[in-house]
């Protein structure tokens, strides 16, 4: 839950589907803003402010957009369903 690499869809889903976990994430996001109390007391304060969301806005203030519905399989590293509908390119010596 406290991962700064979660995407927009993850946060929107968490807020919509898991209110208790969303509340925990918002509390954690607030807690990390000024760093750890122990580090601050020991003279190791954070430089700047920290946020969970990549927009660098408090999690409970970010305008979250839900994930778009998945109608078709997406592209992968070795395949793309969108290429299957396109005509094959002509090879050397062939006419397209």
N, C-alpha and C positions, 0 to 999 in steps of 0.2 A: 504494500500500500504506500509506503514512503519512498518509492522509487521516482527519481526525477525524469526518468525516460518514458513514463507512461504517456500515451498519446491522448489526444482530445476525446476520442471515443471511449477510452477506458474510464476517464474521469466522469464523463456524462453517464455511462452505464452504472458506475459505482454510485453516483448521486441518485439515479432513478431506481436502482434495484437493491441497494444495500444502505439504507439511511444510517444505520449504526456505524458501519465502516466509514461512510462519508464523514460523519461527525468526528470520528477518530482521525481521519486524514486531515480535516480542517484544523483540528487541535494540534496535530503534529506539525502542520505547515506553519502555524503561528509560533509554535515552540522553537522551531529552527531559525526563525527570523533573526534573532540576536545571538545565536550560538548556544553552546552548552554552558550552564551555570558554572560547572567545575572549571572549564577552560577559561572562562572570563575571570574567575577568582584567581586562577594561577597565572594570569597575565598573558593569556593566549586568546584574545578576542578574535572574532571573525572580522575579516576585512570586507565590508559591504553587507548586504542583506541576502538571505537565501530564501528561495521559494521552491515548492514542489512543481508548480506548473511552468512550462517553458516560456510563458508570456511574462514571467517575473511579476506576477500580480498575486495577491492573496487568493488562495484556492476558492474561498467562498465568494469572491468578487469576480472571478473569471466568467465570461459569457461562454458557456459550453454548448457545443453543437453535437447532437447525437450522431452516431454512426449512420451513414446511409445504408439502406437495405441492400443486401447482396442478391442480385438477380442472376448473375452468371459467374462462373469461376474467374478469378483474377489471373493476372500474369504471374508466372513463376520464373525462376532463373533459367529454366530450360525450355519452357513452353509458353505460348501465348495463344489463348483461344481466339483472339482477334485476328491473328495471322492466318488461321485455318480458312477463314472466309475469303481471304485475298487470293487472287490468282498467283500461281507460282511464277517466279521470275525466270526469264529465258536464260539458258546456259550458253556457254560459248558456242557460236555457230548456229544457234537456234533462233527462230523468230518468235517473238512474243505475240 
